[in-house]
Every structure is written in structure tokens, then in C-alpha cells.
């Protein structure tokens, strides 16, 4: 049995790394990848909490899995689109207005 | 033992995540992040969260297939091998790892609703160890492939 603290520490480190990438990187695809990394950290926390539930361990609820899958697929599609559409480097700092 | 395995996978995921966030080019960053996701899938399986673990691994596999099939993966990943794809040690080990994963995961999928007691822990532990060995095999063979290609390209590094 893995203690919940260990899982939460790892999840926190992953989310922190993702947040750092989200704030510090300028490349469009990498910013989306940082979001995926944060999503993975949250997933890890959910898995740890479900496994360490008091009483009997629980499988993570289906709605959590579905939401995670939808978010992952959308993020993956965003990365794929960014790779395909923007052959030249995409700097997110240049796109700072809601309307052109 | 489980805690040691957990932290081995954790260090792999953190290392790959750090590499992904620090690398200047997006394509190697995406490759490193896929390693992070694979490690997270292994951790979910280690925690006994089969559905979450399988979901992560399935989305990862689907993403890799999509990249390969529709987006001309060779160009995106800057692997200019040219001609028809050939079998290499890395591909063979990747296919073998996928086959072992499926062989171990499909029986788990069939009775995922059953409350799992101590007798299931051994299978999960074996799966997680195999996941770790697969990751190491892929990493080592990948390193060999990159080194060979660098030598082929005259040390240009791409």
C-alpha cells in the first residue's frame, strides 16, 4: 500500500512543473503540453485519493475518467493542430488580444 | 517494495516532465510528455486504479497512432529515415512491450467491477514491474537509435 502523502507529493510536483511551463514557456504547443502535464498531476491525485479511501479502496468514478479522457483528447487535438497549422514557431506572447 | 517502485516510476515521470518543459523544441517535448503519461499509467495500475491506468495508456496509444498515421510522424519528429519503415530493435521492443501490456491488461478489464483483494496485488505488481522494464528498454534502445542517427547525420544532432 502506497501512502497517500507520497502520491500527493508526486502529483503536486507534476502540477507545479506544468504550471511553471504554462507561465514561463512561449511556444504554443509547449504551453498546451504544460496543461496536459497539470491534468496528469490532477489525475494522479484522484487515483491516490480513490486508492486510499477509508474502508475499501474505490475505483475512480466514471465521470472523472470520462472528463479526463475528453480533456486529454481535446488537448492532444490542440497540440496536433498547432504542429500542423503553425509550421513556423508560434509565440503565444504575440497573441495577446481577444480581437484583431 | 511498492513504494520503491512507485518512486522509480515517479522519478521517471518527473524527469521526463522536466525535460519536456525545458526543451526548446516542441516535438521532443511532446515525446518526453508521452513518457510521463506512460509512467503515470503505470502508477495508476500500481495504485490499483485499473480504469484510470488503462484510460491513460489507451489515450496515449491513440495519440501515438494518430500522430503516426495522419500527421506524418517522421517529419514532425525530425526522423528523416526515408523510404519504407524498417523493423529495428526499438520497434520490436515497443511491439513486444505493447503485447505484454495487452496480455496482462485484458484479463483485468474483464473483471474490473469485482472488489479486488490481496490476490490481485501480485498481478498488478507484475504489471507495474513489466511497465518499468518496458520503459527502460524503450529508453535504452531509443538512446541507441538517436546515437546511430547522429553518427549517420555527421553529428548534426537532429
Interface residues (C-beta under 8 A of the other chain):
Chain A: X1 X2 X3 X6 X7 X10 X13 X14 X17 X18 X20 X21 X24 X25 X27 X29 X30 X33 X34 X36 X37 X40 X43 X44 X46 X47 X48 X50 X51 X56 X57 X59 X60 X62 X64 X65 X68 X69 X72 X73 X76 X79 X80 X82 X83 X84
Chain B: X2 X3 X6 X7 X10 X13 X14 X17 X18 X20 X21 X24 X26 X27 X29 X30 X33 X36 X37 X40 X43 X44 X46 X47 X48 X49 X50 X51 X52 X53 X55 X56 X59 X63 X66 X67 X71 X76 X112 X115 X116
